[in-house]
Amino acid sequence: MTSTTSFPERLREFRATCLQALKGNAGVAALYALLQILLLPVIVLINLQNAVSNYNAGLPAAAAGTAKQAESLASTLARSYNSLLQVLLPGAAVPMALLLAVVLCVRLFGYMQNRRSVDLYHALPVGRVPMLLGRWCAGLAVLFVPQAIGFGALALVARAFGIPGTGSGAFSAGFGLLWLFLGTAAAFTFAVFMAVCSGNTMDAVLSILGVNAGYPALLFCAQYLTMLTLPGYAISDGPSSATVYTLFAPFAAAFLPFLPPAASPARALSPGGSASRPPCWRRAACCTSGGKAKPRRTISRSRFRRA
């Protein structure tokens, strides 16, 4: 038997669906690109220019133009740039990307929540798989292109002010862009999955919010209940990593690189951590013996031989 639909036809259907979705969401992409430019490069440009003006205003006129002043100005700009990234990336770039992911999911896959729309779209001479993949790729393109434009303009602003580097660690522009790509793709894919599995738009949005907020809360409540039930068990003995708490919550996991190294719900209740506490059985023995663990008694074989 041979397939009645060839692979090139599927590619043409995928290309047509993707282009149509891109044309329909061109306004959203333009608005997102404008917001990216206003929130990242423009704010950084204004703050760096103010830093330069404040630095020049505080210099004595006789000592202008020395190498020491140039080094101190470069360090001041780099410090201001890093502090701005620490605020803008987790406070503006990531929340805006997650919000646009939900909006695009509703716009691209909202037809699945209406019976008439589903019948109309599936009656078109386009396969269901090319239609789904074409709209998914169009949504990712609408999200990725404005982000690349915003971070590209941010890199140009940093280079124009002679900042040595684009940040450090999770607050560098390159790492921030790559992590934003990954987090946005995961959040958008998760939202699409919920939209396909839900009956209406309200159920899809509530499912997205419920899973992303309910999974970390459910895991924490399970550990807390275990601590109250099992003697000698502490929350720090369980999985205290923030990665475990956001394993099935991509919207919450998008903020992981910007959290402090020891930030997790488990360590919030046990500041000492599991490294500074003895094991569970050791603490249980201490509780039953008045604070001191009794050593185990061993009976030598010679006593049995004498008997």
C-alpha positions as CSV (number, residue, x, y, z in Angstrom):
1,M,0.0,0.0,0.0
2,T,1.1,3.6,-0.7
3,S,0.2,6.8,1.1
4,T,-2.2,9.0,-0.8
5,T,-0.4,12.1,0.7
6,S,3.2,12.6,-0.2
7,F,5.8,14.3,2.0
8,P,6.3,17.4,-0.2
9,E,2.5,18.0,0.1
10,R,2.8,18.0,3.9
11,L,5.7,20.4,3.7
12,R,3.6,22.8,1.5
13,E,0.7,22.6,3.9
14,F,3.1,23.3,6.8
15,R,4.6,26.3,5.1
16,A,1.2,27.7,4.1
17,T,-0.2,27.3,7.6
18,C,2.9,28.9,9.2
19,L,2.9,31.9,6.8
20,Q,-0.8,32.5,7.4
21,A,-0.3,32.4,11.2
22,L,2.6,34.8,10.9
23,K,0.6,37.2,8.9
24,G,-2.3,37.1,11.3
25,N,0.0,37.8,14.3
26,A,2.3,40.4,12.7
27,G,0.8,43.1,14.9
28,V,1.5,41.2,18.0
29,A,5.1,40.6,17.0
30,A,5.5,44.4,16.2
31,L,4.0,45.3,19.6
32,Y,6.2,42.8,21.4
33,A,9.3,44.1,19.6
34,L,8.5,47.7,20.6
35,L,8.0,46.7,24.2
36,Q,11.3,44.8,24.1
37,I,13.1,47.9,22.8
38,L,11.5,50.2,25.3
39,L,12.0,47.9,28.4
40,L,15.6,46.8,27.7
41,P,17.8,49.1,25.4
42,V,16.0,52.4,26.0
43,I,16.0,52.1,29.8
44,V,19.6,50.9,29.9
45,L,20.6,53.8,27.5
46,I,18.9,56.4,29.7
47,N,20.5,55.1,32.9
48,L,24.0,54.8,31.5
49,Q,23.8,58.3,30.1
50,N,22.7,59.5,33.5
51,A,25.6,57.6,35.1
52,V,28.0,59.3,32.7
53,S,26.6,62.7,33.4
54,N,26.7,62.3,37.1
55,Y,30.3,61.0,36.9
56,N,31.4,63.9,34.8
57,A,29.6,66.4,37.0
58,G,31.5,65.1,40.1
59,L,35.0,65.4,38.5
60,P,37.3,68.3,39.2
61,A,38.0,70.3,36.0
62,A,41.7,70.2,36.4
63,A,42.0,66.4,36.6
64,A,39.9,65.6,33.5
65,G,41.1,63.1,30.9
66,T,43.4,60.9,33.0
67,A,43.7,57.1,32.6
68,K,42.6,56.6,36.2
69,Q,39.3,58.4,35.5
70,A,38.7,56.4,32.4
71,E,39.1,53.1,34.4
72,S,36.8,54.3,37.1
73,L,34.2,55.4,34.6
74,A,34.3,52.0,32.9
75,S,33.9,50.3,36.2
76,T,31.0,52.6,37.1
77,L,29.2,51.9,33.8
78,A,29.8,48.1,34.1
79,R,28.4,48.1,37.6
80,S,25.3,50.1,36.5
81,Y,24.8,47.9,33.5
82,N,24.9,44.7,35.7
83,S,22.6,46.1,38.2
84,L,20.1,47.1,35.5
85,L,20.2,43.6,34.0
86,Q,19.6,42.1,37.5
87,V,16.3,44.1,37.7
88,L,15.2,44.1,34.0
89,L,15.7,40.4,33.1
90,P,13.6,38.8,35.9
91,G,11.3,41.8,36.4
92,A,10.4,42.7,32.9
93,A,11.8,40.4,30.1
94,V,10.7,37.0,31.6
95,P,7.2,38.0,32.8
96,M,6.4,39.7,29.5
97,A,7.6,36.7,27.5
98,L,5.4,34.4,29.6
99,L,2.4,36.6,29.2
100,L,2.8,36.8,25.4
101,A,3.2,33.0,25.3
102,V,-0.3,32.6,26.8
103,V,-1.8,35.3,24.6
104,L,-0.4,33.7,21.4
105,C,-1.6,30.3,22.5
106,V,-5.1,31.7,22.8
107,R,-4.9,33.5,19.5
108,L,-3.4,30.6,17.5
109,F,-5.2,27.6,19.1
110,G,-8.4,29.3,20.2
111,Y,-10.3,27.6,17.4
112,M,-10.0,24.3,19.2
113,Q,-12.3,25.5,21.9
114,N,-15.3,26.1,19.5
115,R,-17.1,23.1,17.8
116,R,-17.9,25.1,14.7
117,S,-14.4,26.4,14.4
118,V,-12.9,22.9,14.7
119,D,-15.2,21.6,12.0
120,L,-14.4,24.5,9.7
121,Y,-10.6,24.3,10.1
122,H,-10.5,20.5,9.9
123,A,-12.6,20.7,6.7
124,L,-9.8,22.6,5.0
125,P,-7.5,20.7,2.6
126,V,-4.7,20.8,5.2
127,G,-3.7,17.9,7.5
128,R,-4.1,18.2,11.2
129,V,-0.4,17.6,11.9
130,P,0.9,20.3,9.5
131,M,-1.7,22.7,10.9
132,L,-0.7,22.1,14.5
133,L,3.1,22.2,13.8
134,G,2.8,25.2,11.5
135,R,0.9,27.3,14.1
136,W,3.3,26.1,16.8
137,C,6.4,27.2,14.8
138,A,4.7,30.5,13.9
139,G,4.1,31.2,17.6
140,L,7.7,30.5,18.5
141,A,8.8,32.8,15.6
142,V,6.6,35.6,16.9
143,L,8.2,35.2,20.3
144,F,11.8,34.7,19.4
145,V,12.3,37.5,16.8
146,P,11.3,40.4,19.0
147,Q,13.4,39.0,21.8
148,A,16.5,38.7,19.5
149,I,15.8,42.3,18.4
150,G,15.6,43.6,21.9
151,F,18.8,41.9,23.1
152,G,20.7,42.8,20.0
153,A,19.9,46.5,20.6
154,L,20.9,46.0,24.2
155,A,24.3,44.6,23.1
156,L,24.8,47.6,20.8
157,V,24.1,50.0,23.6
158,A,26.6,48.2,25.9
159,R,29.2,48.3,23.1
160,A,28.6,52.0,22.4
161,F,29.4,52.8,26.1
162,G,32.5,50.7,26.0
163,I,31.3,48.3,28.7
164,P,33.9,45.4,29.0
165,G,31.5,42.4,28.6
166,T,27.8,42.0,28.6
167,G,27.2,41.0,32.2
168,S,28.2,38.1,34.4
169,G,26.6,34.7,35.0
170,A,22.8,34.5,34.7
171,F,22.6,38.3,34.2
172,S,24.7,38.4,31.0
173,A,22.9,39.4,27.8
174,G,23.9,36.3,25.9
175,F,22.8,33.8,28.6
176,G,19.7,35.8,29.3
177,L,18.6,35.6,25.6
178,L,19.3,31.8,25.4
179,W,17.5,31.1,28.7
180,L,14.6,33.4,27.5
181,F,14.4,31.3,24.3
182,L,14.3,28.1,26.3
183,G,11.9,29.2,28.9
184,T,9.5,30.8,26.3
185,A,9.5,27.7,24.2
186,A,8.8,25.5,27.2
187,A,6.0,27.7,28.4
188,F,4.4,28.1,25.0
189,T,4.5,24.4,24.3
190,F,3.0,23.7,27.7
191,A,0.2,26.2,27.1
192,V,-0.5,24.7,23.7
193,F,-0.7,21.2,25.3
194,M,-3.2,22.5,27.8
195,A,-5.2,24.3,25.1
196,V,-5.4,21.1,23.0
197,C,-6.5,19.0,26.0
198,S,-9.0,21.5,27.5
199,G,-12.6,22.0,26.5
200,N,-12.7,25.8,26.4
201,T,-10.4,28.8,26.8
202,M,-11.2,29.3,30.5
203,D,-10.4,25.7,31.3
204,A,-7.1,26.0,29.4
205,V,-6.0,29.2,31.3
206,L,-7.1,27.8,34.6
207,S,-5.2,24.5,33.9
208,I,-2.0,26.5,33.0
209,L,-2.2,28.5,36.2
210,G,-3.3,25.5,38.3
211,V,-0.5,23.2,37.3
212,N,2.3,25.9,37.5
213,A,1.2,27.0,40.9
214,G,-0.3,23.7,42.2
215,Y,2.6,21.4,41.5
216,P,5.2,23.3,43.7
217,A,2.6,23.8,46.4
218,L,1.5,20.1,46.3
219,L,5.1,18.9,46.6
220,F,5.8,21.3,49.5
221,C,2.6,20.2,51.3
222,A,3.5,16.6,50.9
223,Q,7.0,17.1,52.4
224,Y,5.5,19.2,55.2
225,L,2.9,16.5,56.0
226,T,5.7,13.9,56.0
227,M,7.6,16.0,58.4
228,L,4.7,16.1,60.8
229,T,3.9,12.4,60.5
230,L,7.3,10.8,60.4
231,P,9.4,11.3,63.5
232,G,12.9,12.7,62.9
233,Y,12.1,13.7,59.3
234,A,12.8,17.3,58.2
235,I,11.9,19.1,55.0
236,S,15.6,19.5,54.3
237,D,16.0,15.7,54.1
238,G,13.8,15.7,51.0
239,P,14.3,17.3,47.6
240,S,15.2,20.9,48.5
241,S,16.3,22.0,45.0
242,A,14.3,24.6,43.3
243,T,14.6,22.6,40.1
244,V,12.6,19.7,41.6
245,Y,9.9,22.1,42.7
246,T,9.6,23.5,39.2
247,L,10.1,20.3,37.2
248,F,6.5,20.3,35.8
249,A,6.0,24.1,36.1
250,P,7.7,25.7,33.1
251,F,6.3,29.2,34.0
252,A,7.9,29.1,37.4
253,A,11.1,27.4,36.1
254,A,11.7,30.4,33.8
255,F,12.9,32.4,36.9
256,L,15.3,29.7,38.1
257,P,18.6,31.3,37.0
258,F,17.7,34.6,38.6
259,L,17.0,33.1,42.1
260,P,19.7,33.1,44.9
261,P,21.8,29.9,45.0
262,A,20.1,28.7,48.2
263,A,16.5,29.8,47.4
264,S,14.0,27.0,47.7
265,P,10.8,26.4,49.7
266,A,12.4,23.6,51.7
267,R,15.4,25.7,52.8
268,A,13.1,28.6,53.8
269,L,11.8,26.6,56.7
270,S,15.2,24.9,57.5
271,P,17.9,27.5,57.1
272,G,20.6,25.2,58.3
273,G,20.0,22.8,55.4
274,S,20.5,19.1,55.3
275,A,24.3,19.3,55.4
276,S,24.5,20.6,59.0
277,R,21.9,18.2,60.4
278,P,22.4,14.5,61.3
279,P,20.4,11.8,59.5
280,C,16.8,11.0,60.3
281,W,17.5,7.8,62.3
282,R,20.2,9.7,64.3
283,R,17.8,12.5,65.2
284,A,15.2,10.0,66.2
285,A,17.7,8.2,68.4
286,C,18.6,11.5,70.1
287,C,15.0,12.3,70.7
288,T,14.3,8.9,72.4
289,S,17.4,8.9,74.5
290,G,17.2,12.4,76.0
291,G,19.4,14.2,73.5
292,K,22.3,11.8,73.2
293,A,22.5,8.8,70.9
294,K,23.3,5.7,72.7
295,P,26.1,3.5,71.1
296,R,25.2,0.0,70.1
297,R,26.2,-2.8,72.4
298,T,28.1,-5.7,70.9
299,I,28.3,-9.1,72.5
300,S,31.6,-10.9,72.0
301,R,31.6,-14.6,71.1
302,S,33.9,-15.4,74.1
303,R,30.9,-14.9,76.5
304,F,28.9,-17.5,74.7
305,R,31.8,-19.9,74.7
306,R,32.3,-19.5,78.5
307,A,28.6,-20.2,79.0
